[in-house]
Amino acid sequence: MKLTDSVIRSFRVARTYRENSEKINCVDYCSNGENAISSSDDDCIVLYDIREGKPKRTLYSKKYGVDLIRYTHGDAQTVVYSSNKVDDTIRFLSLSDNKFIRYFQGHTARVIGLSMSPVDSTFISGSLDKTIRIWDLRSKNCQGLTYPKGKPVCSFDPEGLIFAAGVESQALKLYDLRAFDKGPFACFETRFNRVCDWTGVKFSNDGKQILISTNGGVICVLNAFSGSVLHTFSGYNNSKGIFLEACFTPDSQFAMIGSEDGRVHVWSTESGMKVAVLDGKHPGPINTLQFNPRYMTFASACTNMAFWLPCVDNL
């Protein structure tokens, strides 16, 4: 089935799980789409089996807390995650035996950006200490360091050759991973009409677009080559200025974000028109939203986790 406007509008919540007592702060799918993982403010890491459509295990990080969490490249049995207690170390965890493999130390403030390379064992982290660090899973030592200024949110491009850093909520800097020490090779100034902080940056899977999310009730899509603003999307609820994660669909044709009223808003990246507002019946704001990279399903989360499927009977 191909994603179209009508398919997007047909999505309904298939399963809702209430495994957490506090906000789910991050969700990630493994590359084959068969597993998902969530982290939450109650120090829980919940593993979900997508084929079975249910949670299969819960791990705990009570000492360190858990904030951003990412599957490692090509491996559904290991993750890296940032902490929100004790220190700002990034931890490399084996899910099979719940043991730490390695610690990545260096940041001196909260990590607000974490992105795995789609092609190898490299990952990058952006922190409130105003640095972006480059790491390799095979070594505890930082492989590279850059100072982009401000609060850097960051992400790899789909080929793992370039990474983007959104800095000071006003500029997007692009770096060549092989020559990052020479500074960014491109810098795009992007200012919104309203005062807001950038909370995330993501490339589309085709590498042609970059999605910037903010805490100000507006997101925008840029041309990844020229930096020009293709679309600005608003009209969803975020009156309190909280973190709401936005994402592309895997085919790069749609951008979507949750809202504080528990609904999901979806726009066409081609036309710029809103194509759907989906009611997830979330009791709180949808903090995190991720579309499955392989299967026709996506996850949205507040304190509850919801998995969505298209309703083929309506097509």
Backbone as CSV, one residue per row, in Angstrom:
resi,resn,N_x,N_y,N_z,CA_x,CA_y,CA_z,C_x,C_y,C_z
1,MET,0.835,-1.186,0.000,0.000,0.000,0.000,0.882,1.253,0.000
2,LYS,0.541,2.202,-0.829,1.275,3.452,-0.917,0.599,4.511,-0.058
3,LEU,1.403,5.333,0.574,0.841,6.414,1.372,0.274,7.493,0.460
4,THR,-1.011,7.762,0.618,-1.689,8.837,-0.108,-2.462,9.665,0.914
5,ASP,-3.050,10.754,0.466,-3.853,11.575,1.373,-4.956,10.758,2.024
6,SER,-5.621,9.920,1.233,-6.748,9.147,1.767,-6.257,8.069,2.739
7,VAL,-5.106,7.470,2.458,-4.554,6.483,3.391,-4.178,7.161,4.705
8,ILE,-3.545,8.316,4.630,-3.187,9.061,5.838,-4.439,9.361,6.663
9,ARG,-5.489,9.790,6.007,-6.725,10.143,6.731,-7.404,8.932,7.350
10,SER,-7.064,7.739,6.864,-7.731,6.532,7.367,-7.086,5.976,8.637
11,PHE,-5.919,6.499,9.032,-5.224,5.935,10.182,-6.049,6.056,11.457
12,ARG,-6.045,4.966,12.229,-6.733,4.920,13.521,-5.811,4.241,14.537
13,VAL,-6.012,4.531,15.805,-5.239,3.868,16.854,-5.672,2.405,16.928
14,ALA,-4.704,1.505,16.752,-4.987,0.064,16.807,-4.800,-0.483,18.214
15,ARG,-3.762,-0.018,18.890,-3.473,-0.468,20.257,-2.977,0.702,21.090
16,THR,-3.400,0.737,22.343,-2.884,1.715,23.300,-2.358,0.978,24.520
17,TYR,-1.154,1.361,24.956,-0.549,0.711,26.122,-0.247,1.748,27.195
18,ARG,-0.483,1.336,28.420,-0.285,2.220,29.569,0.773,1.625,30.497
19,GLU,1.971,1.530,29.964,3.078,0.925,30.699,3.791,1.926,31.598
20,ASN,3.547,3.211,31.373,4.313,4.251,32.048,3.446,5.113,32.957
21,SER,4.059,5.590,34.030,3.354,6.469,34.970,3.652,7.941,34.711
22,GLU,4.717,8.204,33.927,5.074,9.573,33.583,5.293,9.693,32.084
23,LYS,5.612,10.879,31.636,5.722,11.198,30.218,6.728,10.305,29.500
24,ILE,6.329,9.779,28.342,7.252,9.105,27.431,7.982,10.196,26.668
25,ASN,9.306,10.228,26.784,10.053,11.338,26.209,10.717,11.028,24.873
26,CYS,10.741,9.748,24.479,11.379,9.401,23.209,10.905,8.033,22.744
27,VAL,10.752,7.877,21.420,10.421,6.587,20.803,11.338,6.401,19.603
28,ASP,11.809,5.186,19.393,12.631,4.899,18.225,12.282,3.517,17.689
29,TYR,12.343,3.373,16.351,12.184,2.073,15.691,13.550,1.559,15.266
30,CYS,13.747,0.240,15.319,14.956,-0.330,14.731,14.826,-0.275,13.210
31,SER,15.937,-0.465,12.503,15.962,-0.229,11.063,15.053,-1.159,10.264
32,ASN,14.812,-2.386,10.760,13.921,-3.295,10.028,12.454,-3.121,10.410
33,GLY,12.182,-2.201,11.322,10.807,-1.861,11.683,10.093,-2.849,12.569
34,GLU,10.781,-3.921,12.997,10.104,-4.982,13.735,10.089,-4.764,15.242
35,ASN,10.872,-3.808,15.710,10.916,-3.501,17.136,10.889,-1.994,17.348
36,ALA,10.288,-1.588,18.453,10.306,-0.185,18.863,10.722,-0.131,20.320
37,ILE,11.241,1.025,20.710,11.664,1.205,22.091,11.251,2.596,22.547
38,SER,10.896,2.707,23.822,10.533,4.013,24.361,11.300,4.266,25.647
39,SER,11.558,5.533,25.922,12.132,5.954,27.203,11.162,6.942,27.831
40,SER,11.212,7.052,29.148,10.218,7.879,29.819,10.777,8.500,31.086
41,ASP,10.057,9.498,31.581,10.498,10.234,32.766,10.380,9.419,34.048
42,ASP,9.752,8.240,33.981,9.716,7.352,35.154,10.853,6.332,35.115
43,ASP,11.886,6.618,34.313,13.124,5.821,34.248,12.934,4.461,33.595
44,CYS,11.870,4.299,32.810,11.594,3.013,32.161,12.043,3.012,30.702
45,ILE,12.539,1.875,30.266,12.816,1.596,28.863,11.937,0.414,28.476
46,VAL,10.964,0.650,27.601,10.003,-0.392,27.232,10.274,-0.842,25.797
47,LEU,10.404,-2.148,25.605,10.629,-2.738,24.287,9.300,-3.261,23.753
48,TYR,9.018,-2.946,22.478,7.768,-3.365,21.847,8.066,-4.249,20.641
49,ASP,7.308,-5.317,20.526,7.361,-6.188,19.362,6.298,-5.699,18.377
50,ILE,6.714,-5.185,17.234,5.759,-4.588,16.293,4.934,-5.655,15.582
51,ARG,5.530,-6.790,15.273,4.763,-7.868,14.626,3.644,-8.384,15.526
52,GLU,3.954,-8.511,16.808,2.936,-8.958,17.765,2.058,-7.803,18.225
53,GLY,2.562,-6.592,18.076,1.799,-5.414,18.475,1.632,-5.279,19.975
54,LYS,2.697,-5.583,20.732,2.569,-5.518,22.184,3.945,-5.331,22.834
55,PRO,3.955,-4.818,24.070,5.226,-4.700,24.794,5.741,-6.080,25.168
56,LYS,7.063,-6.244,25.112,7.616,-7.558,25.435,8.582,-7.525,26.614
57,ARG,9.041,-6.331,27.006,9.982,-6.271,28.117,10.129,-4.831,28.603
58,THR,10.376,-4.672,29.903,10.650,-3.361,30.475,11.961,-3.408,31.252
59,LEU,12.836,-2.462,30.936,14.098,-2.301,31.654,14.048,-0.988,32.426
60,TYR,14.957,-0.816,33.367,14.923,0.376,34.211,16.298,1.037,34.271
61,SER,16.268,2.361,34.323,17.491,3.141,34.489,17.259,4.125,35.639
62,LYS,16.983,3.571,36.792,16.557,4.390,37.932,17.673,5.292,38.467
63,LYS,18.900,4.834,38.384,20.005,5.649,38.898,20.289,6.841,37.989
64,TYR,20.312,6.595,36.674,20.740,7.629,35.740,19.581,8.333,35.039
65,GLY,18.400,7.727,35.062,17.310,8.256,34.256,17.571,7.962,32.787
66,VAL,16.608,8.263,31.946,16.767,8.026,30.509,15.958,9.072,29.753
67,ASP,16.624,9.671,28.746,15.978,10.752,28.000,15.903,10.379,26.524
68,LEU,16.867,10.791,25.714,16.880,10.407,24.306,17.433,8.993,24.170
69,ILE,16.786,8.171,23.334,17.234,6.794,23.151,17.204,6.446,21.671
70,ARG,18.243,5.726,21.210,18.354,5.374,19.795,18.881,3.940,19.648
71,TYR,18.259,3.181,18.736,18.847,1.903,18.341,20.160,2.169,17.614
72,THR,21.127,1.276,17.803,22.369,1.392,17.056,22.152,0.884,15.630
73,HIS,23.079,1.225,14.750,22.930,0.885,13.342,22.853,-0.627,13.130
74,GLY,21.738,-1.070,12.531,21.590,-2.464,12.130,21.491,-3.464,13.257
75,ASP,21.225,-2.999,14.490,21.206,-3.916,15.625,20.025,-3.589,16.534
76,ALA,19.079,-4.526,16.638,17.915,-4.315,17.495,18.172,-4.727,18.939
77,GLN,19.421,-5.138,19.240,19.740,-5.609,20.592,20.588,-4.627,21.391
78,THR,20.949,-3.494,20.795,21.728,-2.494,21.522,21.177,-1.096,21.248
79,VAL,21.303,-0.232,22.250,20.866,1.155,22.129,21.892,2.072,22.791
80,VAL,21.849,3.333,22.423,22.542,4.369,23.184,21.475,5.305,23.734
81,TYR,21.725,5.819,24.934,20.758,6.776,25.474,21.444,7.815,26.338
82,SER,20.817,8.989,26.380,21.302,10.060,27.239,20.577,9.991,28.574
83,SER,21.176,10.594,29.568,20.658,10.517,30.933,20.060,11.861,31.357
84,ASN,19.161,11.815,32.303,18.622,13.057,32.872,18.775,13.095,34.395
85,LYS,19.665,12.235,34.900,20.025,12.242,36.317,21.538,12.044,36.437
86,VAL,22.097,12.411,37.567,23.492,12.142,37.950,24.505,12.912,37.097
87,ASP,24.556,12.598,35.794,25.532,13.262,34.928,24.998,13.285,33.501
88,ASP,25.845,13.701,32.562,25.429,13.841,31.167,26.137,12.844,30.256
89,THR,26.514,11.710,30.853,27.135,10.620,30.110,26.108,9.948,29.197
90,ILE,26.567,9.542,28.012,25.742,8.735,27.108,26.114,7.276,27.332
91,ARG,25.105,6.429,27.429,25.350,5.029,27.782,24.971,4.095,26.636
92,PHE,25.817,3.087,26.431,25.666,2.079,25.383,25.198,0.803,26.077
93,LEU,23.967,0.400,25.803,23.315,-0.666,26.566,22.988,-1.869,25.701
94,SER,23.298,-3.062,26.210,22.854,-4.303,25.588,21.466,-4.636,26.127
95,LEU,20.491,-4.767,25.232,19.127,-5.072,25.656,18.964,-6.545,26.017
96,SER,19.787,-7.400,25.439,19.620,-8.838,25.667,19.942,-9.233,27.107
97,ASP,20.967,-8.596,27.697,21.312,-8.942,29.080,21.257,-7.751,30.033
98,ASN,20.761,-6.603,29.518,20.594,-5.396,30.343,21.897,-4.996,31.028
99,LYS,22.978,-4.974,30.245,24.282,-4.576,30.775,24.880,-3.478,29.901
100,PHE,25.585,-2.558,30.556,26.237,-1.490,29.824,27.484,-2.025,29.123
101,ILE,27.635,-1.655,27.867,28.797,-2.045,27.078,29.890,-0.986,27.177
102,ARG,29.463,0.287,27.190,30.447,1.371,27.190,29.782,2.658,27.661
103,TYR,30.603,3.567,28.179,30.146,4.893,28.584,30.841,5.937,27.708
104,PHE,30.096,6.944,27.293,30.660,8.024,26.485,30.564,9.315,27.296
105,GLN,31.706,9.706,27.847,31.760,10.847,28.749,32.427,12.037,28.082
106,GLY,31.955,13.223,28.425,32.536,14.432,27.853,31.614,15.630,27.942
107,HIS,30.323,15.404,27.703,29.377,16.522,27.800,29.248,16.979,29.256
108,THR,29.105,18.274,29.424,28.989,18.841,30.766,27.624,19.469,31.016
109,ALA,26.686,19.222,30.114,25.309,19.697,30.275,24.395,18.732,29.524
110,ARG,23.108,18.904,29.697,22.119,17.971,29.150,22.286,17.784,27.636
111,VAL,22.196,16.535,27.202,22.225,16.206,25.778,20.827,16.424,25.195
112,ILE,20.732,17.262,24.154,19.425,17.587,23.563,19.304,17.089,22.129
113,GLY,20.383,16.515,21.598,20.344,15.936,20.265,21.167,14.665,20.221
114,LEU,20.617,13.599,19.633,21.309,12.314,19.557,20.907,11.642,18.251
115,SER,21.890,11.344,17.409,21.586,10.791,16.092,22.600,9.726,15.721
116,MET,22.105,8.546,15.349,22.959,7.444,14.899,23.195,7.561,13.401
117,SER,24.415,7.238,12.985,24.677,7.138,11.553,23.831,6.007,10.966
118,PRO,23.260,6.212,9.785,22.480,5.138,9.150,23.346,4.091,8.453
119,VAL,24.689,4.270,8.474,25.541,3.367,7.703,26.625,2.666,8.513
120,ASP,26.956,3.189,9.716,28.026,2.551,10.479,27.856,2.821,11.975
121,SER,28.938,2.661,12.733,28.862,2.736,14.192,29.064,4.139,14.753
122,THR,29.065,5.142,13.889,29.236,6.530,14.315,27.919,7.088,14.846
123,PHE,28.008,7.949,15.853,26.841,8.733,16.248,27.299,10.100,16.720
124,ILE,26.356,11.045,16.735,26.652,12.409,17.156,25.700,12.804,18.283
125,SER,26.178,13.729,19.112,25.362,14.221,20.217,25.539,15.729,20.343
126,GLY,24.436,16.427,20.538,24.471,17.866,20.768,24.030,18.147,22.195
127,SER,24.654,19.134,22.828,24.414,19.366,24.253,24.232,20.849,24.559
128,LEU,23.610,21.103,25.711,23.482,22.469,26.203,24.832,23.053,26.610
129,ASP,25.902,22.240,26.584,27.241,22.790,26.805,27.789,23.451,25.537
130,LYS,26.915,23.557,24.505,27.201,24.265,23.251,28.227,23.549,22.386
131,THR,28.248,22.223,22.496,29.138,21.427,21.652,28.370,20.313,20.957
132,ILE,28.914,19.867,19.847,28.496,18.620,19.208,29.699,17.688,19.225
133,ARG,29.476,16.486,19.733,30.548,15.491,19.800,30.256,14.346,18.839
134,ILE,31.325,13.847,18.243,31.248,12.716,17.317,31.856,11.507,18.016
135,TRP,31.133,10.391,17.970,31.542,9.193,18.698,31.548,7.982,17.771
136,ASP,32.258,6.950,18.191,32.212,5.644,17.554,31.885,4.630,18.645
137,LEU,30.919,3.771,18.388,30.487,2.799,19.394,31.621,1.921,19.894
138,ARG,32.679,1.786,19.095,33.770,0.878,19.434,34.799,1.495,20.376
139,SER,34.651,2.788,20.664,35.630,3.467,21.511,34.935,4.410,22.481
140,LYS,35.411,4.466,23.699,34.831,5.379,24.684,35.270,6.821,24.454
141,ASN,36.311,7.004,23.640,36.870,8.330,23.426,36.111,9.097,22.355
142,CYS,35.910,10.368,22.591,35.272,11.239,21.618,36.129,11.300,20.357
143,GLN,35.509,11.126,19.205,36.226,11.098,17.931,36.345,12.471,17.280
144,GLY,35.552,13.399,17.757,35.580,14.738,17.179,34.706,15.676,17.970
145,LEU,35.009,16.962,17.900,34.302,17.956,18.687,34.194,19.241,17.876
146,THR,32.995,19.811,17.867,32.816,21.091,17.194,31.987,21.997,18.082
147,TYR,32.188,23.297,17.908,31.529,24.290,18.753,30.626,25.170,17.880
148,PRO,29.415,24.710,17.597,28.554,25.473,16.688,27.865,26.673,17.335
149,LYS,28.064,26.881,18.640,27.442,27.954,19.423,25.983,27.612,19.738
150,GLY,25.484,28.216,20.794,24.086,28.049,21.147,23.744,26.636,21.589
151,LYS,22.472,26.293,21.493,21.968,24.978,21.880,21.814,24.131,20.621
152,PRO,22.747,23.234,20.342,22.731,22.537,19.055,21.881,21.269,19.036
153,VAL,20.810,21.285,18.247,20.103,20.044,17.920,20.732,19.529,16.628
154,CYS,20.811,18.207,16.464,21.611,17.684,15.359,21.027,16.399,14.789
155,SER,21.421,16.102,13.535,20.941,14.885,12.884,21.812,14.554,11.685
156,PHE,21.983,13.245,11.428,22.654,12.777,10.226,21.722,12.850,9.022
157,ASP,22.330,12.980,7.830,21.573,12.826,6.598,21.427,11.328,6.325
158,PRO,20.561,10.913,5.376,20.291,9.482,5.172,21.476,8.679,4.650
159,GLU,22.545,9.327,4.166,23.713,8.603,3.682,24.845,8.586,4.705
160,GLY,24.655,9.258,5.829,25.660,9.255,6.877,26.909,10.048,6.554
161,LEU,26.853,10.913,5.541,28.021,11.688,5.131,28.005,13.107,5.685
162,ILE,26.822,13.605,5.962,26.627,14.992,6.385,25.814,14.990,7.675
163,PHE,26.090,15.935,8.551,25.181,16.145,9.663,24.796,17.617,9.750
164,ALA,23.589,17.828,10.219,23.043,19.179,10.350,22.991,19.562,11.811
165,ALA,23.268,20.815,12.082,23.164,21.345,13.434,22.314,22.607,13.403
166,GLY,21.240,22.577,14.162,20.435,23.774,14.341,20.947,24.510,15.563
167,VAL,21.404,25.746,15.389,22.062,26.454,16.493,21.395,27.802,16.767
168,GLU,21.286,28.110,18.038,20.731,29.369,18.527,19.329,29.640,17.979
169,SER,18.656,28.561,17.540,17.285,28.663,17.026,17.143,29.676,15.902
170,GLN,18.195,29.805,15.101,18.117,30.749,13.998,18.974,30.372,12.785
171,ALA,19.859,29.388,12.937,20.713,29.013,11.809,20.862,27.505,11.730
172,LEU,20.896,27.000,10.511,21.124,25.580,10.268,22.484,25.434,9.596
173,LYS,23.395,24.706,10.237,24.736,24.520,9.715,24.912,23.078,9.256
174,LEU,25.488,22.903,8.079,25.728,21.580,7.525,27.220,21.290,7.539
175,TYR,27.594,20.102,8.054,28.985,19.686,8.175,29.228,18.415,7.381
176,ASP,30.382,18.333,6.747,30.868,17.091,6.148,31.528,16.305,7.274
177,LEU,31.054,15.100,7.531,31.583,14.306,8.634,33.092,14.086,8.502
178,ARG,33.593,13.976,7.268,35.013,13.690,7.041,35.889,14.937,7.198
179,ALA,35.261,16.103,7.251,36.035,17.349,7.355,35.331,18.336,8.281
180,PHE,34.735,17.803,9.336,33.955,18.657,10.233,34.816,19.718,10.915
181,ASP,36.118,19.397,11.106,37.002,20.330,11.800,37.262,21.603,10.992
182,LYS,36.897,21.590,9.720,37.030,22.783,8.879,35.819,23.716,9.017
183,GLY,34.853,23.287,9.820,33.654,24.101,10.011,32.569,23.736,9.024
184,PRO,31.398,24.347,9.142,30.287,24.007,8.250,30.563,24.435,6.815
185,PHE,30.102,23.625,5.856,30.249,23.994,4.454,29.047,24.790,3.951
186,ALA,27.993,24.841,4.778,26.822,25.654,4.436,26.160,26.130,5.717
187,CYS,25.592,27.312,5.658,24.877,27.868,6.814,23.652,28.598,6.305
188,PHE,22.481,28.166,6.768,21.216,28.757,6.339,20.564,29.487,7.511
189,GLU,20.335,30.773,7.353,19.615,31.536,8.372,18.119,31.286,8.191
190,THR,17.459,30.874,9.243,16.022,30.590,9.179,15.352,31.163,10.423
191,ARG,14.562,32.201,10.237,13.900,32.842,11.373,12.391,32.707,11.226
192,PHE,11.741,32.422,12.349,10.290,32.314,12.356,9.673,33.660,12.733
193,ASN,8.408,33.799,12.392,7.704,35.046,12.711,7.377,35.167,14.187
194,ARG,7.504,34.082,14.920,7.214,34.094,16.350,8.454,33.653,17.126
195,VAL,8.568,34.095,18.349,9.708,33.730,19.185,9.544,32.283,19.640
196,CYS,10.548,31.458,19.364,10.477,30.050,19.753,11.864,29.448,19.727
197,ASP,12.007,28.323,20.411,13.252,27.566,20.409,13.127,26.380,19.467
198,TRP,14.187,26.110,18.715,14.210,24.906,17.907,14.395,23.702,18.817
199,THR,13.629,22.657,18.590,13.698,21.472,19.443,14.175,20.228,18.705
200,GLY,14.284,20.305,17.383,14.739,19.141,16.632,14.985,19.469,15.179
201,VAL,15.839,18.669,14.546,16.098,18.782,13.113,16.211,17.376,12.539
202,LYS,15.560,17.135,11.389,15.573,15.811,10.763,15.629,15.946,9.250
203,PHE,16.392,15.063,8.616,16.388,14.949,7.169,15.255,14.017,6.731
204,SER,14.713,14.281,5.551,13.813,13.313,4.932,14.638,12.159,4.382
205,ASN,14.000,11.022,4.172,14.725,9.830,3.705,15.319,9.998,2.311
206,ASP,14.731,10.885,1.491,15.302,11.111,0.168,16.430,12.140,0.202
207,GLY,16.688,12.708,1.386,17.785,13.645,1.555,17.544,15.034,0.995
208,LYS,16.340,15.283,0.494,16.077,16.551,-0.183,15.482,17.623,0.721
209,GLN,14.978,17.210,1.900,14.299,18.155,2.776,14.821,18.022,4.207
210,ILE,14.696,19.115,4.946,15.059,19.123,6.356,13.894,19.707,7.145
211,LEU,13.503,19.006,8.183,12.373,19.408,9.023,12.900,20.005,10.320
212,ILE,12.473,21.219,10.617,12.837,21.877,11.878,11.594,21.959,12.749
213,SER,11.673,21.400,13.945,10.558,21.494,14.886,10.916,22.502,15.975
214,THR,9.886,23.120,16.534,10.090,24.158,17.538,9.110,23.969,18.687
215,ASN,9.247,24.790,19.717,8.293,24.766,20.824,7.280,25.899,20.707
216,GLY,7.165,26.474,19.509,6.314,27.643,19.338,5.086,27.445,18.477
217,GLY,4.639,26.195,18.330,3.427,25.961,17.535,3.653,26.125,16.042
218,VAL,4.886,25.943,15.588,5.200,26.052,14.163,6.382,25.140,13.849
219,ILE,6.332,24.487,12.684,7.459,23.718,12.168,7.679,24.143,10.727
220,CYS,8.869,23.879,10.199,9.085,24.249,8.803,9.910,23.200,8.095
221,VAL,9.770,23.167,6.775,10.508,22.258,5.911,11.395,23.089,5.000
222,LEU,12.696,22.763,4.997,13.663,23.474,4.168,14.108,22.604,3.011
223,ASN,14.521,23.248,1.936,15.248,22.578,0.875,16.644,22.267,1.407
224,ALA,17.046,21.003,1.400,18.302,20.598,2.029,19.530,21.103,1.280
225,PHE,19.358,21.529,0.034,20.500,21.977,-0.761,20.662,23.493,-0.756
226,SER,19.545,24.205,-0.813,19.613,25.668,-0.871,19.304,26.337,0.461
227,GLY,18.635,25.615,1.363,18.234,26.193,2.632,16.977,27.029,2.569
228,SER,16.370,27.119,1.390,15.141,27.908,1.263,13.989,27.226,1.987
229,VAL,13.106,28.020,2.547,11.942,27.487,3.254,10.892,27.051,2.239
230,LEU,10.597,25.769,2.228,9.587,25.240,1.316,8.189,25.420,1.886
231,HIS,8.045,25.100,3.178,6.730,25.204,3.820,6.902,25.553,5.292
232,THR,5.951,26.287,5.802,5.836,26.518,7.243,4.480,26.001,7.675
233,PHE,4.464,25.127,8.677,3.225,24.485,9.121,2.888,24.938,10.541
234,SER,1.628,25.288,10.738,1.158,25.674,12.070,-0.299,25.231,12.198
235,GLY,-1.008,25.762,13.181,-2.413,25.399,13.338,-2.633,24.206,14.230
236,TYR,-1.587,23.793,14.955,-1.748,22.735,15.962,-1.501,23.357,17.329
237,ASN,-2.001,22.720,18.372,-1.963,23.321,19.701,-0.630,23.082,20.406
238,ASN,0.015,24.170,20.779,1.177,24.113,21.669,1.276,25.451,22.392
239,SER,0.277,25.736,23.200,0.194,27.034,23.866,1.187,27.177,25.008
240,LYS,1.703,26.042,25.522,2.587,26.082,26.688,4.069,26.036,26.320
241,GLY,4.360,25.978,25.026,5.745,25.968,24.598,6.505,24.717,24.985
242,ILE,5.840,23.570,24.923,6.480,22.322,25.327,7.137,21.639,24.122
243,PHE,7.953,20.615,24.400,8.604,19.861,23.342,7.598,18.926,22.684
244,LEU,7.399,19.083,21.374,6.573,18.178,20.589,7.399,17.744,19.381
245,GLU,7.596,16.445,19.240,8.440,15.936,18.170,7.685,15.830,16.856
246,ALA,8.339,16.255,15.779,7.785,16.127,14.434,8.589,15.094,13.663
247,CYS,8.009,14.552,12.585,8.745,13.587,11.762,8.224,13.600,10.335
248,PHE,9.034,13.072,9.427,8.613,12.777,8.063,8.069,11.357,8.009
249,THR,7.224,11.083,7.031,6.909,9.696,6.696,8.086,9.135,5.894
250,PRO,8.268,7.800,5.847,9.442,7.224,5.183,9.563,7.589,3.705
251,ASP,8.446,7.879,3.035,8.504,8.227,1.613,8.755,9.716,1.389
252,SER,8.934,10.464,2.467,9.237,11.907,2.432,8.069,12.762,1.942
253,GLN,6.900,12.151,1.763,5.767,12.879,1.180,4.927,13.640,2.204
254,PHE,5.102,13.319,3.480,4.285,13.954,4.512,5.140,14.305,5.723
255,ALA,4.748,15.390,6.400,5.336,15.764,7.681,4.221,15.744,8.713
256,MET,4.537,15.305,9.924,3.498,15.162,10.933,4.024,15.532,12.312
257,ILE,3.100,15.986,13.160,3.463,16.347,14.526,2.246,16.145,15.419
258,GLY,2.499,15.794,16.673,1.423,15.711,17.648,1.126,17.085,18.224
259,SER,0.080,17.168,19.016,-0.287,18.443,19.626,-0.633,18.219,21.092
260,GLU,-0.784,19.321,21.820,-1.048,19.195,23.246,-2.470,18.718,23.531
261,ASP,-3.343,18.702,22.516,-4.698,18.195,22.719,-4.833,16.731,22.306
262,GLY,-3.706,16.064,22.057,-3.727,14.630,21.786,-4.058,14.246,20.364
263,ARG,-3.965,15.195,19.434,-4.234,14.890,18.033,-2.953,15.001,17.207
264,VAL,-2.956,14.303,16.069,-1.822,14.294,15.158,-2.188,15.077,13.902
265,HIS,-1.347,16.037,13.535,-1.566,16.870,12.347,-0.590,16.449,11.259
266,VAL,-1.101,16.332,10.024,-0.297,15.832,8.913,-0.440,16.767,7.715
267,TRP,0.713,17.112,7.103,0.730,17.964,5.928,1.444,17.275,4.771
268,SER,1.064,17.626,3.548,1.779,17.172,2.358,3.021,18.033,2.185
269,THR,4.190,17.410,2.013,5.407,18.181,1.794,5.512,18.676,0.355
270,GLU,4.660,18.148,-0.518,4.653,18.615,-1.906,3.785,19.855,-2.053
271,SER,2.545,19.762,-1.598,1.612,20.885,-1.761,1.650,21.878,-0.609
272,GLY,2.105,21.419,0.565,2.080,22.277,1.750,0.723,22.334,2.427
273,MET,-0.230,21.572,1.928,-1.582,21.586,2.481,-1.716,20.569,3.617
274,LYS,-2.531,20.917,4.607,-2.829,19.952,5.665,-3.779,18.903,5.108
275,VAL,-3.444,17.620,5.306,-4.252,16.546,4.740,-5.050,15.800,5.793
276,ALA,-4.669,15.922,7.075,-5.400,15.165,8.096,-5.121,15.714,9.485
277,VAL,-6.139,15.570,10.341,-5.990,15.747,11.784,-6.563,14.481,12.406
278,LEU,-5.708,13.687,13.035,-6.080,12.367,13.536,-6.199,12.408,15.052
279,ASP,-7.302,11.906,15.564,-7.534,11.937,17.000,-7.034,10.660,17.653
280,GLY,-5.971,10.798,18.440,-5.408,9.635,19.114,-5.987,9.385,20.481
281,LYS,-6.876,10.299,20.915,-7.497,10.193,22.242,-6.443,10.073,23.348
282,HIS,-5.342,10.770,23.141,-4.311,10.833,24.185,-4.802,11.747,25.305
283,PRO,-4.613,11.345,26.561,-5.045,12.189,27.675,-4.150,13.403,27.908
284,GLY,-2.974,13.417,27.269,-2.045,14.535,27.423,-1.380,14.865,26.106
285,PRO,-0.455,15.821,26.097,0.240,16.200,24.866,1.005,15.036,24.258
286,ILE,1.011,14.967,22.925,1.795,13.951,22.227,3.227,14.471,22.144
287,ASN,4.074,13.981,23.021,5.445,14.472,23.109,6.329,13.939,22.001
288,THR,6.080,12.700,21.619,6.962,12.065,20.638,6.154,11.289,19.604
289,LEU,6.666,11.298,18.377,5.935,10.737,17.241,6.956,10.171,16.264
290,GLN,6.771,8.911,15.874,7.694,8.285,14.928,6.936,7.378,13.976
291,PHE,7.250,7.472,12.685,6.676,6.574,11.694,7.625,5.396,11.507
292,ASN,7.053,4.196,11.406,7.850,2.993,11.217,8.585,3.066,9.879
293,PRO,9.889,2.738,9.843,10.657,2.844,8.594,10.308,1.796,7.547
294,ARG,9.641,0.699,7.951,9.370,-0.409,7.016,7.897,-0.739,6.853
295,TYR,7.132,-0.542,7.899,5.738,-0.964,7.881,4.802,0.234,7.959
296,MET,3.555,0.010,7.526,2.555,1.064,7.467,1.937,1.276,8.853
297,THR,2.733,1.817,9.760,2.273,2.084,11.116,3.125,3.182,11.719
298,PHE,2.580,3.903,12.673,3.390,4.870,13.406,2.995,4.848,14.872
299,ALA,3.866,5.437,15.689,3.655,5.458,17.135,3.564,6.892,17.610
300,SER,2.640,7.137,18.535,2.538,8.437,19.192,2.457,8.181,20.693
301,ALA,3.000,9.115,21.471,3.070,8.861,22.907,2.913,10.122,23.728
302,CYS,2.166,9.981,24.823,2.126,10.974,25.910,2.640,10.203,27.124
303,THR,1.802,9.919,28.104,2.161,8.902,29.102,1.773,7.529,28.572
304,ASN,0.861,7.503,27.616,0.448,6.265,26.940,1.172,6.125,25.613
305,MET,1.325,4.901,25.171,1.878,4.613,23.850,0.764,4.122,22.941
306,ALA,0.614,4.753,21.770,-0.413,4.348,20.809,0.246,3.934,19.504
307,PHE,-0.188,2.805,18.945,0.260,2.356,17.636,-0.906,2.468,16.662
308,TRP,-0.645,3.044,15.511,-1.665,3.372,14.513,-1.541,2.483,13.291
309,LEU,-2.706,2.167,12.682,-2.759,1.435,11.414,-3.783,2.096,10.503
310,PRO,-3.600,1.976,9.179,-4.627,2.500,8.266,-5.846,1.596,8.301
311,CYS,-6.989,2.196,8.170,-8.258,1.431,8.161,-8.612,1.154,6.713
312,VAL,-8.206,-0.015,6.197,-8.339,-0.310,4.773,-9.800,-0.381,4.337
313,ASP,-10.714,-0.656,5.250,-12.117,-0.741,4.895,-12.663,0.606,4.437
314,ASN,-11.973,1.688,4.844,-12.437,3.019,4.493,-11.819,3.541,3.196
315,LEU,-10.955,2.730,2.574,-10.249,3.206,1.382,-10.961,2.793,0.114
